[in-house]
């Protein structure tokens, strides 16, 4: 069961980390790639995608932490998931330049 719990915490960390860029983009009104509308994802689509990721991540981590009085190795798994996602985003944006606007 610990491996399953840590995988859920890792996934929750990835989802929560992913939500940040989309929610920030929604707040600023810019376009940012999502699986829903691709490169044409406006602030509403990013808001929906970001909120969905955040809700999913919080639901997962809530199920992992339910009944526990404190964090255990799941916190490390959550943090690792967020860090892995952040590293992947930095690398993919640097190489692929998916969300770059070359005209600004």
Secondary structure by P-SEA (a helix, b strand, c coil): caaaaaaaaaaaaaaaaaaaaaaaaaaabbbbbcccccccccaaaaaaaaaaaaaaaaaaaaaaacccccccaaaaaaaaaaaaaaaaaaaaaaaccccccccc
